[in-house]
Amino acid sequence: MLILSPLVVRANEQEVNPTFSLYILAYQRYERCPGYSLYIYSQLEELGIDILDYDSADFSEIAVRTWDYPLIEYDYIPSYEQGGFDICILQSQWNLDWNPLGRFSSCCYPLHRRNFCQFGNLTFISALSQYEHSRDYADFDNYLSTLQNILFEELPAISIYYKSDIFLLNKNISSFDTFLFSQNQFNPETWEDSFDDELIYIHPFNETGTEQYLGVPNNFIFPISYIDGKWIKSVYGSLFKRDPISHEYIPYLAQDFTISSNGYNITINLRSDIKFSNGDNLTAEDVKYTYDLLKTPALQLTVYSNPYSSMIDNVTVVDSNTLVFELEHPFANVLDPHTSLIINSSFELLNFGIIEKSLVEPLVSIYGYDIFRQQPYSTNISNELLTSCGPYRISEFNLENLTYELVPNEYWFGDEPNINRIQIKHVAGKDGGYIAVQNGFADVADKNYFFHPLDVGGQAKTSIVSALKTEDWYINMLHPYLGKGELTPVGTPEAAKYIRKAISHVLNRTLIVQVCNDYVSVPAITTQPYDSIGFDQGLEP
């Protein structure tokens, strides 16, 4: 007996003669359930669209048909039968500051081909240029709303759902922003536990070996280990940080800042009450030293592994509390022309943890830059690389049992944190993580246990957060039916747009989420994730 998924139940059984045919190209990992491709066949068939093949491919196979199309036989990306694609189903990972530059910017095609759907709407290009050169968060929402509305209307990508993640929390925990926590942009000083003043966070990763210790290369700048990201924001203070309410960047170690009229210089005044966790005062020299390390060739921070290093031309100290950042490009949303890597907001340049020059520079002169690859509390470096000006400091690091312990930094300039001890521990397996929170052994279980929303009981509660990922059907906007529309009965791009709208209309996103995605994700509207900065709440699926 053949049992079909609920997805493939037809609205009616009347046979429809196909009007045209196309191919679906999809990343093979995105087959959500056995009925997903069958559902696509059935729904498009009702529109008179015949799917010749559902090509489940890996990234290398997709790349040569999309963003890495060789541009030899054609100077554009053609249809699937000609070596390109018709519709390509992909998941997109976005940042908290959603940035359509690259993915939909016409300047990126064909040189970089990130705009592989070949979307060339002139109104969109104009709005994108305004967004790209904006230097004020107050303007971002207006520009982003315009961009979202154009994408919503023109549909160069048909968004299916926004992927979500699940954390498991003890019911005593409050003010724990799991969304910012998942983005490593959290504010631990605001966390509260109504039962006691300790918080235990558990994760499923058994990260052992020489490349996964706490002091991974350049750990004070970029966490390589996933777990490192869960303590770095607690220990290292940065010039700017994410606001716990708006999620926008706000001054942190910086008192205030000004941007030059041409956007190339940022003058920053530091707070006068900042001390490192050893009691030493923070000065502008410490900030300059930290950022100079970004551009130090010996650290091998290439523009690919660290695109930000190519964005800062120079840092000049004016006095002990003032310094000037000189940028390669104007302070705004920018696309690095050297790498085509997208810098979502220039504020990200000012979001690195600061280390103390007087402690680290002598160690570099004695042991060289290899100290950044050494384990903390080792013979050469002790804990000097962990000395910073965040709300917490590391009090214990145990590589054998993967336990890290943090306690409040007594010299921190802010209000005393509510939690007096944070522990990061390894607990194996989904069942182990669930039992730990349910029985009160742990307070927060990481999203990578992949809990189900119904995994609730005892002291546990779920927290569902945006993963800032979308599943999208990217359309070849030069396709004769779906894009340019020259083969439609009317023969216009407008006719092709209404075919895209019809496809979007027949796809029941709620049903896809419920049947194929464990009731976790959210039906999508555009490619901008719902929890990102500037998401337009007025649009409806």
Solvent accessible surface area in square Angstrom, and as a share of the most:
residue,aa,sasa,rsa
1,M,217,0.97
2,L,148,0.74
3,I,139,0.71
4,L,96,0.48
5,S,24,0.16
6,P,82,0.52
7,L,1,0.00
8,V,14,0.08
9,V,112,0.64
10,R,48,0.17
11,A,90,0.69
12,N,78,0.40
13,E,139,0.62
14,Q,140,0.62
15,E,143,0.64
16,V,50,0.29
17,N,125,0.64
18,P,84,0.53
19,T,93,0.54
20,F,17,0.07
21,S,47,0.30
22,L,1,0.01
23,Y,39,0.15
24,I,0,0.00
25,L,1,0.00
26,A,1,0.01
27,Y,24,0.09
28,Q,93,0.41
29,R,178,0.65
30,Y,20,0.07
31,E,67,0.30
32,R,58,0.21
33,C,18,0.11
34,P,122,0.77
35,G,1,0.01
36,Y,1,0.00
37,S,19,0.12
38,L,86,0.43
39,Y,5,0.02
40,I,0,0.00
41,Y,74,0.28
42,S,13,0.08
43,Q,22,0.10
44,L,0,0.00
45,E,66,0.30
46,E,43,0.19
47,L,58,0.29
48,G,2,0.02
49,I,4,0.02
50,D,54,0.28
51,I,11,0.06
52,L,86,0.43
53,D,59,0.31
54,Y,30,0.11
55,D,34,0.17
56,S,57,0.37
57,A,2,0.02
58,D,49,0.25
59,F,90,0.37
60,S,77,0.50
61,E,91,0.41
62,I,0,0.00
63,A,11,0.08
64,V,81,0.47
65,R,53,0.19
66,T,0,0.00
67,W,65,0.23
68,D,74,0.38
69,Y,12,0.04
70,P,76,0.48
71,L,47,0.23
72,I,151,0.77
73,E,138,0.62
74,Y,51,0.19
75,D,114,0.59
76,Y,73,0.28
77,I,0,0.00
78,P,3,0.02
79,S,20,0.13
80,Y,25,0.10
81,E,128,0.57
82,Q,86,0.38
83,G,28,0.27
84,G,0,0.00
85,F,0,0.00
86,D,3,0.02
87,I,0,0.00
88,C,0,0.00
89,I,0,0.00
90,L,8,0.04
91,Q,33,0.15
92,S,5,0.03
93,Q,108,0.48
94,W,21,0.07
95,N,71,0.36
96,L,7,0.03
97,D,8,0.04
98,W,0,0.00
99,N,3,0.02
100,P,0,0.00
101,L,2,0.01
102,G,0,0.00
103,R,63,0.23
104,F,0,0.00
105,S,6,0.04
106,S,40,0.26
107,C,92,0.55
108,C,0,0.00
109,Y,42,0.16
110,P,59,0.37
111,L,136,0.67
112,H,65,0.29
113,R,45,0.16
114,R,89,0.33
115,N,2,0.01
116,F,4,0.02
117,C,1,0.00
118,Q,16,0.07
119,F,7,0.03
120,G,45,0.44
121,N,39,0.20
122,L,146,0.73
123,T,88,0.51
124,F,1,0.00
125,I,56,0.29
126,S,65,0.42
127,A,7,0.05
128,L,6,0.03
129,S,49,0.32
130,Q,98,0.43
131,Y,4,0.02
132,E,44,0.20
133,H,110,0.49
134,S,9,0.06
135,R,89,0.32
136,D,71,0.37
137,Y,27,0.10
138,A,76,0.59
139,D,55,0.29
140,F,13,0.06
141,D,69,0.36
142,N,102,0.53
143,Y,52,0.20
144,L,3,0.02
145,S,35,0.23
146,T,58,0.34
147,L,0,0.00
148,Q,0,0.00
149,N,62,0.32
150,I,23,0.12
151,L,6,0.03
152,F,71,0.29
153,E,70,0.31
154,E,36,0.16
155,L,15,0.08
156,P,1,0.00
157,A,8,0.06
158,I,0,0.00
159,S,2,0.01
160,I,0,0.00
161,Y,1,0.00
162,Y,2,0.01
163,K,48,0.20
164,S,4,0.03
165,D,19,0.10
166,I,7,0.04
167,F,0,0.00
168,L,0,0.00
169,L,10,0.05
170,N,5,0.03
171,K,111,0.47
172,N,41,0.21
173,I,2,0.01
174,S,56,0.36
175,S,62,0.40
176,F,18,0.08
177,D,44,0.23
178,T,7,0.04
179,F,10,0.04
180,L,1,0.00
181,F,3,0.01
182,S,13,0.08
183,Q,47,0.21
184,N,37,0.19
185,Q,35,0.16
186,F,9,0.04
187,N,9,0.05
188,P,2,0.01
189,E,23,0.10
190,T,52,0.30
191,W,8,0.03
192,E,79,0.36
193,D,19,0.10
194,S,98,0.63
195,F,158,0.66
196,D,62,0.32
197,D,59,0.31
198,E,60,0.27
199,L,1,0.00
200,I,27,0.14
201,Y,4,0.02
202,I,0,0.00
203,H,3,0.01
204,P,31,0.20
205,F,61,0.25
206,N,105,0.54
207,E,28,0.13
208,T,80,0.46
209,G,46,0.44
210,T,104,0.60
211,E,112,0.50
212,Q,57,0.25
213,Y,28,0.11
214,L,0,0.00
215,G,3,0.03
216,V,0,0.00
217,P,20,0.12
218,N,13,0.07
219,N,1,0.01
220,F,1,0.00
221,I,10,0.05
222,F,57,0.24
223,P,48,0.30
224,I,102,0.52
225,S,5,0.03
226,Y,59,0.22
227,I,1,0.01
228,D,1,0.00
229,G,1,0.01
230,K,7,0.03
231,W,0,0.00
232,I,13,0.07
233,K,39,0.16
234,S,2,0.01
235,V,1,0.01
236,Y,5,0.02
237,G,0,0.00
238,S,3,0.02
239,L,0,0.00
240,F,1,0.00
241,K,36,0.15
242,R,8,0.03
243,D,29,0.15
244,P,49,0.31
245,I,155,0.79
246,S,56,0.36
247,H,29,0.13
248,E,48,0.22
249,Y,12,0.04
250,I,57,0.29
251,P,56,0.35
252,Y,22,0.08
253,L,0,0.00
254,A,3,0.02
255,Q,106,0.47
256,D,65,0.34
257,F,62,0.26
258,T,88,0.51
259,I,48,0.24
260,S,37,0.24
261,S,115,0.74
262,N,82,0.42
263,G,0,0.00
264,Y,87,0.33
265,N,56,0.29
266,I,0,0.00
267,T,41,0.24
268,I,0,0.00
269,N,53,0.27
270,L,8,0.04
271,R,71,0.26
272,S,103,0.67
273,D,69,0.36
274,I,4,0.02
275,K,74,0.31
276,F,0,0.00
277,S,21,0.14
278,N,67,0.34
279,G,21,0.20
280,D,60,0.31
281,N,96,0.49
282,L,10,0.05
283,T,44,0.26
284,A,0,0.00
285,E,73,0.33
286,D,9,0.04
287,V,0,0.00
288,K,53,0.23
289,Y,28,0.11
290,T,1,0.00
291,Y,2,0.01
292,D,55,0.28
293,L,4,0.02
294,L,2,0.01
295,K,88,0.37
296,T,24,0.14
297,P,119,0.75
298,A,52,0.40
299,L,2,0.01
300,Q,129,0.58
301,L,23,0.11
302,T,74,0.43
303,V,47,0.27
304,Y,150,0.57
305,S,70,0.45
306,N,0,0.00
307,P,22,0.14
308,Y,32,0.12
309,S,8,0.05
310,S,15,0.10
311,M,5,0.02
312,I,3,0.01
313,D,74,0.38
314,N,63,0.33
315,V,3,0.02
316,T,57,0.33
317,V,41,0.23
318,V,90,0.52
319,D,74,0.38
320,S,70,0.45
321,N,54,0.28
322,T,17,0.10
323,L,0,0.00
324,V,29,0.17
325,F,0,0.00
326,E,57,0.25
327,L,11,0.06
328,E,73,0.33
329,H,38,0.17
330,P,37,0.23
331,F,4,0.02
332,A,5,0.04
333,N,1,0.00
334,V,14,0.08
335,L,29,0.15
336,D,0,0.00
337,P,80,0.50
338,H,122,0.55
339,T,13,0.08
340,S,7,0.05
341,L,49,0.24
342,I,51,0.26
343,I,1,0.01
344,N,10,0.05
345,S,3,0.02
346,S,4,0.03
347,F,16,0.07
348,E,24,0.11
349,L,3,0.01
350,L,1,0.00
351,N,17,0.09
352,F,13,0.06
353,G,7,0.07
354,I,0,0.00
355,I,0,0.00
356,E,6,0.03
357,K,56,0.24
358,S,77,0.50
359,L,47,0.23
360,V,0,0.00
361,E,78,0.35
362,P,64,0.40
363,L,23,0.12
364,V,20,0.12
365,S,92,0.60
366,I,120,0.61
367,Y,93,0.35
368,G,27,0.26
369,Y,68,0.26
370,D,89,0.46
371,I,0,0.00
372,F,1,0.00
373,R,78,0.28
374,Q,44,0.20
375,Q,65,0.29
376,P,5,0.03
377,Y,95,0.36
378,S,37,0.24
379,T,140,0.81
380,N,46,0.23
381,I,2,0.01
382,S,50,0.32
383,N,64,0.33
384,E,42,0.19
385,L,7,0.03
386,L,8,0.04
387,T,10,0.06
388,S,1,0.01
389,C,1,0.00
390,G,0,0.00
391,P,2,0.01
392,Y,2,0.01
393,R,90,0.33
394,I,10,0.05
395,S,48,0.31
396,E,66,0.29
397,F,27,0.11
398,N,50,0.26
399,L,49,0.24
400,E,166,0.74
401,N,86,0.44
402,L,6,0.03
403,T,13,0.07
404,Y,6,0.02
405,E,23,0.10
406,L,1,0.01
407,V,28,0.16
408,P,31,0.19
409,N,5,0.03
410,E,137,0.61
411,Y,83,0.32
412,W,32,0.11
413,F,44,0.18
414,G,29,0.28
415,D,125,0.65
416,E,137,0.61
417,P,10,0.07
418,N,73,0.37
419,I,0,0.00
420,N,64,0.33
421,R,76,0.28
422,I,7,0.03
423,Q,17,0.08
424,I,3,0.01
425,K,43,0.18
426,H,54,0.24
427,V,28,0.16
428,A,69,0.54
429,G,41,0.39
430,K,86,0.36
431,D,105,0.54
432,G,24,0.23
433,G,0,0.00
434,Y,50,0.19
435,I,87,0.44
436,A,8,0.06
437,V,0,0.00
438,Q,52,0.23
439,N,105,0.54
440,G,39,0.38
441,F,103,0.43
442,A,0,0.00
443,D,15,0.08
444,V,0,0.00
445,A,0,0.00
446,D,0,0.00
447,K,37,0.16
448,N,34,0.17
449,Y,9,0.03
450,F,142,0.59
451,F,8,0.04
452,H,57,0.25
453,P,26,0.16
454,L,149,0.74
455,D,30,0.15
456,V,70,0.40
457,G,20,0.20
458,G,50,0.48
459,Q,77,0.34
460,A,0,0.00
461,K,69,0.29
462,T,42,0.24
463,S,27,0.17
464,I,80,0.40
465,V,10,0.06
466,S,0,0.00
467,A,10,0.08
468,L,1,0.00
469,K,65,0.27
470,T,0,0.00
471,E,0,0.00
472,D,0,0.00
473,W,0,0.00
474,Y,0,0.00
475,I,0,0.00
476,N,0,0.00
477,M,24,0.11
478,L,58,0.29
479,H,9,0.04
480,P,33,0.21
481,Y,44,0.17
482,L,0,0.00
483,G,5,0.04
484,K,99,0.42
485,G,0,0.00
486,E,88,0.39
487,L,102,0.51
488,T,9,0.05
489,P,133,0.84
490,V,111,0.64
491,G,34,0.33
492,T,49,0.28
493,P,89,0.56
494,E,90,0.40
495,A,21,0.16
496,A,0,0.00
497,K,15,0.06
498,Y,124,0.47
499,I,36,0.18
500,R,4,0.02
501,K,55,0.23
502,A,34,0.26
503,I,0,0.00
504,S,18,0.12
505,H,157,0.70
506,V,28,0.16
507,L,5,0.02
508,N,74,0.38
509,R,30,0.11
510,T,69,0.40
511,L,47,0.24
512,I,0,0.00
513,V,7,0.04
514,Q,73,0.32
515,V,53,0.30
516,C,13,0.08
517,N,22,0.11
518,D,85,0.44
519,Y,139,0.53
520,V,21,0.12
521,S,9,0.06
522,V,59,0.34
523,P,36,0.22
524,A,1,0.01
525,I,26,0.13
526,T,5,0.03
527,T,2,0.01
528,Q,0,0.00
529,P,1,0.00
530,Y,52,0.20
531,D,49,0.26
532,S,7,0.05
533,I,13,0.06
534,G,19,0.18
535,F,28,0.12
536,D,28,0.14
537,Q,147,0.65
538,G,64,0.61
539,L,20,0.10
540,E,128,0.57
541,P,108,0.68
